[in-house]
Amino acid sequence: MQKQGGGSEIEVTWEDQQNINKFGRLNNRFHEIEDEIRLAKEANENLEDASNELILTDEEMVRLQVGEVFVHTPREDVENKIEQMKEVTMKNLEKLEEEKDSVVAQMAELKKILYGKFNDSINLEED
């Protein structure tokens, strides 16, 4: 049982505890998604830089890194590969943004429920 500011006790039910736990899991996922979005944006920027570098080169054969090895590959093939990789990265980024929006909406709903019951007795903010 929790005591509220006025001295009255608030009972934490099993359902309340489940909501608190769910909020914690969603908050962790939110931070994971933000990190994944940051990495996807960096990867997309790197692919864009590589694409720009290919535009500047006048060589027909360029070196493409595969793992730890560089392979001489026709420039057109590398351009196609970079475009495919950018498409995959952008689709992944869109999916992550949608998931982030969903998580934020679920967290807002849980905040409303939990603050409605516990008022100032619970802190769900990052600060």
C-alpha positions in Angstrom: 0.0 0.0 0.0 1.1 3.5 -0.8 0.3 6.6 1.2 -0.9 9.6 -0.8 0.1 13.1 0.0 -3.0 13.6 2.1 -2.4 10.5 4.2 -4.9 8.2 2.5 -3.6 4.9 1.3 -3.7 3.7 -2.3 -3.7 0.0 -2.9 -1.6 -1.2 -5.8 -3.5 -4.0 -7.4 -2.1 -6.8 -9.6 -3.5 -5.0 -12.7 -1.7 -1.7 -11.6 1.5 -3.6 -11.2 1.1 -5.2 -14.6 0.5 -1.7 -16.1 3.7 -0.3 -14.4 5.7 -3.3 -15.6 4.3 -2.8 -19.2 5.2 0.8 -19.1 8.8 -0.1 -18.0 9.1 -2.5 -20.9 7.7 0.0 -23.4 10.1 2.6 -22.1 13.1 0.3 -22.6 11.9 -0.6 -26.1 11.5 3.2 -26.8 15.1 3.8 -26.0 16.2 0.7 -28.1 14.2 2.0 -31.0 15.7 5.5 -30.7 19.2 3.9 -30.8 18.2 1.7 -33.8 16.8 4.8 -35.6 20.1 6.7 -35.0 22.1 3.8 -36.4 19.8 3.4 -39.4 20.2 7.2 -40.2 24.0 6.9 -39.9 24.0 3.9 -42.2 21.8 5.8 -44.7 24.1 8.8 -44.6 27.1 6.5 -45.2 25.4 4.9 -48.2 24.6 8.3 -49.6 28.2 9.4 -49.2 29.4 6.3 -51.0 26.9 6.9 -53.8 28.2 10.5 -54.1 31.8 9.2 -54.2 30.8 6.8 -57.0 29.4 9.7 -59.0 32.7 11.6 -58.7 34.9 8.7 -59.9 35.5 8.0 -63.6 36.8 4.5 -63.2 34.7 1.6 -64.5 36.0 -0.9 -61.9 35.8 0.1 -58.3 36.7 -1.7 -55.1 33.8 -3.0 -53.1 34.4 -4.1 -49.5 32.9 -7.5 -48.7 33.6 -8.4 -45.1 37.4 -7.7 -44.7 38.2 -8.1 -48.4 38.0 -5.6 -51.3 36.7 -6.9 -54.6 37.0 -5.2 -57.9 33.5 -4.8 -59.2 32.0 -2.8 -62.2 30.8 0.6 -61.0 27.3 0.1 -62.3 26.9 -3.1 -60.1 28.1 -1.2 -57.1 25.7 1.7 -57.8 22.8 -0.8 -58.0 23.9 -2.5 -54.8 24.1 0.8 -52.9 20.6 1.8 -54.1 19.3 -1.6 -52.9 20.9 -1.1 -49.6 19.5 2.4 -49.3 16.0 1.1 -50.0 16.3 -1.6 -47.4 17.7 1.0 -44.8 14.9 3.4 -45.6 12.2 0.7 -45.2 13.7 -0.3 -41.9 13.8 3.3 -40.8 10.1 3.8 -41.7 9.2 0.6 -39.8 11.2 1.8 -36.7 9.5 5.2 -36.8 6.1 3.5 -37.0 7.0 1.2 -34.0 8.2 4.2 -32.1 4.9 6.1 -32.7 3.0 3.0 -31.5 5.2 2.7 -28.3 4.8 6.4 -27.5 1.0 6.1 -27.9 0.9 3.0 -25.6 3.0 4.8 -23.1 0.8 7.9 -23.1 -2.3 5.7 -22.5 -0.6 3.9 -19.6 0.6 7.3 -18.1 -3.0 8.5 -18.2 -4.2 5.4 -16.4 -1.5 5.3 -13.8 -1.4 9.1 -13.1 -5.2 8.9 -12.9 -5.0 6.5 -10.1 -1.7 7.4 -8.3 -1.4 11.1 -9.0 1.9 12.4 -7.6 2.7 9.0 -5.9 4.2 7.7 -9.1 6.8 9.2 -11.4 6.8 8.0 -15.0 9.0 10.8 -16.4 12.6 10.5 -17.6 13.9 13.5 -15.6 
